[in-house]
Amino acid sequence: MEKIFKFIQKNLFFLILLSIFSGILFARFLGGFEFSVLVCIFAALTMIYPSLVSLDFSKLKDIYKHKNIIIISILLNFVMIPLIGFLVGYLFLRDYPVLFLGLFLLSILPGGGMVVSWAQKTKSDLVVTVGIIVANLLTAVVLVPIFLSFFINTFVGNINTQIGQPKFDNFYQGIQATNHTGGCLISKATNNTLSCSFGNSHSIRAVQIAIPILIIVLIPLGLAFTTQKILKKILQENKFEKSKIIFSGISNIGMFFTLFFLMGMKQNIIIFEKPDLLLKSIIPVIIFYATILSINLFIFKKNKTAETKALIWGNYLRYITLALGFSTSLIYQNQVYSQIIIVIVLSYLVQIPISFWLPNKLSINKTNE
């Protein structure tokens, strides 16, 4: 089993490509899947939760010693990078609101479990690394619902009323907006104060977005913390370290199945009908990553330390797995949001190759570690 997981890790990029194209071909030739809410639960349990088990939560007791760099990371991840994502998206994707939303979603979700793997390979400060990840995730729980609800209300709005307007016709022609109505547990639990559906005439409130964030961030984070404590009691330290590859492998396999399903949704047949959407999306995604990478390399050039390396990985890497998980909750609200997957998938194709290249860049010169 360990050999299988190592094979997956070694060939991650190509297996992601296989999942993506298999899903697209399934949609094209076999009609595609109907969306199911079970995908949200599957994504949280098989992608996000296992990816967080590798975090060494015991290191959190020392993060107060590095509070300044953690604060800098939060400012970069929730002020500068979202601003970059917004400006790039507005410049290239303002007439394609769901694609614009996908890029903005990436910009407000800083890296998760994968940050640890890359930080270890470049001999980054792991205390700072774990502190940055946890601090950013907890900040995301508070700020992402606010940012996202404002963005949807301002730049996406009620898609159902906008279909038919010229700039939306370019993107949504031929797509039927399918809302999920009836049997909404959230509506029943809150006496119709909240709704499962974003696709209505009311503004989207931050609390509506906070509910999926709770499911796909806080619950997996709590499960990962509990799992790690239990395993450390049961296993010796070296055996626990070896078990991390199992959780990483499970997360990757969960990602493959989720990607296959989401890319195989029948709404994604539009990719064959309008392949220019890929070109329209890939250019801003590349510009977005190139910009934040350039800024981070400039920071590293000015201060070549192990702490700075941790900062770079925590800033450059976007939590694509979480973005994929969150996009499943958006698609559940309204299947028109399925086109957000185009940007998420393209971000995999950009971020992963650069991640393999970046360690060499960080180790060209000796650092003051």
N, C-alpha and C positions, 0 to 999 in steps of 0.2 A: 504493500500500500504506500509506503514511504517513497518508493521508486516512482510510483504513478504521480504522486504529488510533486516530486522534484521535476518530473518530466513536464507536468503542467506549468510549473513556475518557469522552467527554462524556455518553453514554447508558448508563453502566455499570449504574446502578440498575435501569433498565427492562429491560435485556438479562438481568440476573440474574433478575428476575421472570419473564421469558419462558422462561428455562431451567428454572426451578423448576416453573412451571405446565405446561409442555410435558411434563416428566418425569412429573408426577403424573397428567396426562391419559393418557399412554402406559400407565402402570400400570393405570389405571382401565378403559380401553377395549380395550387390546391385551394385557392379561395381565401386562405387566412383564418386567423382565430377571432372569435369574439372575446372582448376583454372580460376578465373575471377579477373580482375583488380579492380572491385568494392569492393572486400574484403579489399584492401588497404585503400580505403576511409572509408569503414565501420569500420575498426579497429581504424583508427585515430579519427573518430567522436564518436564512442560508447565505446571504451576502454580507449584511452589515454587522450582525452580532459576531460571527466568527472572526471577521477582520479586526475586531476590537480586542479580542482575547489576547493578542500578542503584546498589547500595551502593558508595560511594567508599572502597575499602579503604585507599587511600593516606593517608586522614585518621587512620587508627588509630595512626600514630606519635606523634600529639599527645594521645592520650586520657589519658595519665598526668597531664596538667595539669588534668583535670576528674574525677579519680578519685572525689572526694567525691559529686558529683551522680550519677555512675554507680552508686556503692554504694547511694545512696538509692533509685535506680530499681530496683535488684535487690531491695532490702528491700520496696519497695512491691509489686513484681510477684510476689514469691514468698512473701510473708508476709501483707500486708494484703489484697491483691485476692483471693488464694485463700480467705482467711478470709471475705471478703464473699461470694464465690461459694458457699462451703460453707453459710454461714448462710442465704442466700436460698434455695438449693436445698433445704436441710433443712426450712425453713419451708413451702415450697410443693410440693416434688417428692419428698419422702421415700418416698411410696407408689408412685412411678414411677421406679424406680432407673436406668433407662437415660437418661431425660430428665435426671435429677439428675446422672448421669455427664457428659452433654453440657455442662451448665452449668459443672460443675467443670473439665472439660477446657478450656473457654474461659478460665476464670479463671487457669489456670497456663501459658497460652501468650501471652506479650506480643507486640506487633506486630512485623512484619517489614518487607519492602520498601516497603509502602505508607506507612510512617512517614516515609520520606525525601520522598515526594511532597508530603505535607501539611506537613511541616516547612519545605520550600522555599517553599511558598505563604505561610507566615506568618513568613518571615524568621527562622526558628529557627537556633540555632547548629548547623551541620551536622557539625562535629567531634564535638560531644556527641551528636548524633543517631545517627551511625554507631557511636560507642562504646557507646551504650546498646543499640542493636540487637544488635550482635555479642556484647556481654557478656551480655545476656539470653538469646540463643540458646544460647551455650555453657553458661550456668547451667541452662537448660532441659534440655540433654542429660543433665546430672547429676541434677537434682531431679525432673523429670517422671516418669521411671520409678519413682522411690521414692514420690512422691505418688500416682501413678495406681495402682500395685500395691496400696498400702495402702487406697486408696479402694475399688477393686474388691473386694478381699478382705473389707472391713469393711461396705460399704454395698450392694454388688451381689451378691457371692458367686457361688455356682454357680447361674446362672439356671435351668438345667435341673431342679434339685431344688426350686427355689422356685416354679416354675409349678404351680399347683394350690392354693397357699396363698391365702387371701382377698385380701390386698392386692396380690398379683401377678396374680391373675385379672382384676382391673379393667383391667390394661394388656395382658396377654399372651394373653387368651382368643382362640383362633382362630389364633394364630401358632405355627408349628412351628419349634422351635429346630433349625437345621441346622448341624451341625459339619462341618468339613473333616477327614477322617481318612484316613490312608494316604498314602504318597508324600511325607511331610513331610521336606523337605530339611534343616530345622533338626534334627529328630530323628536323621536319618541322620548328619549332620555331627558331632553331639555324643553319639553312641552312646546316644540316648534320654534323655540328661540333661535336655534341653529339649524342648518340644513346640510344634507350630504352634497347638495348640488351647488356648484359655482355658477352654473349656466342659468342664472335667473336675473330678474330685473333689479335685484338689490345689490348694493355694494358688498364687496368681499371684506369681511372683517378679519383682523389678525388672528382672532381666536379660532376661526375656522381652519386656518393654516397651521395653527399651533397644535391641533389635534393629531394630524399626520406626523408632525415633528416629534410629538411625544412618542408615537408608535415606532418611528424609524430611527430615533436618536436616543432618547432617554431610556427607553425600555431595553434596547440592545446594549447600551452602555452599562446599565445596571446588571443585566444578565452576564455580560463579559466580566465585570468586576467580581461577581459572585462565583462564576465558573473558575476564574483564576485563583481565588482564595481556596476553593474546595480542592482544586487540582494540586496546589502547592502543599496542602496538608496531606494529600494521599500519595503524591509522587515526590521523589527526590528532585532536587533543583535541576540536575542535568536531564532527567527524564521529562520534566516539565518543559524545558527549553526545546527538546526534541518534539514534544507534542504540538508546538506552535505551528510546525509545518502542516500538521493535520488540519488545524483550523484554517490556515491560509488556503489549503487545498479545497476544503469545503466551501469557503467563500468564493473561490474562483469557479468551482463547479456550479454553485448557485448563480453566479454571474452569467455563466454560459447559457444556462437554461432560461434565465430571465431575459437575456438579450435575444435568444432565439424566439421566445414567445412574443416579446414586444415588437421585434422586427417582423414577426410573422403575422401581425394583426392586419386584418383586411384593409384598414384605412391606409396602410403603407404601400398599397399598390400604386398610389399616386407618384411614387418615386420613379416608376416605369413610364408613367404618363407625362411627368414633368421632371426629367433628370436634371434640369437646370437648377433645381432646389439644392442639389448637392453642391454645385459650384457656388451658388449664392451663400451657402452656409460655411463651406470650408475656408474661404478667404478670411472672413471675420474671425473664425476660430483660430486660424494660424496667426493672424495679427494680434489677437488677444494674448495667446501664449508667448509669442515673440516679445511683446511689450513687457509682460511681467517677468519673463526670463531675463531680459536685458537689464531691468531694474535690479533684480536680485544679484546678477553677476557684477553689477556696478557696486552694490553693497559689499559683496565678497572681496572685490578688488581693494576696497578701502579698509577692510578689517578682516583679515584672513585668520579666523579662529574657529575652534570646534563649535562654539556657540553660534557663530554666524552661519555655519553650515546647517545647523538645526533650524535656524530662522529661514534659510533659503528653502529647505525642503518643506517647511510648514507653510511657506508663502506660495512657492511655485506650484506644488501639487494641488490640484483641485480634487475634492472628494467625489469623484465621478460615480463610484458605487452608491453613495448616498444620493447623488443627483438622480441616478437611475431609479433608486428606490422611491424617491420623492415624486418622480415623474409618473410612477405607477399610480400614486394617489391622485394626481391631477387628472390622469386619464380616466380614473374611476369617476371623477366628478363630471367629466365631459369628454367623450372620445375624440372630439376635435383636437384636444391637446395631444393626441398621439404623435403629431408631427414634431413635438419637442424631442422625440427620440433621435431624430436626424442629427441634431446638434450634439446630443450626449454621445452618440456613437462616433461621430467625427472627432470628438475630444479624446476618446480612447486612442484613435489612430494618430493623433498629434502628441498627446502627453506621454504615452508609453515609449515611443522611440527616443524622444528627448530625454526621458528619465534614464535610459540606458547610456546615453551620451554624456549626461551631466556629471557623473562621478569622475570621469577622466578630466573634465574641465576643472573640477574642484581640487584635483590632486596634481595638477601640472606643476604648481609651485609648492614649496614647503610652507606649511602653516605653523602659526605660533600656538601650538596646542599644549 
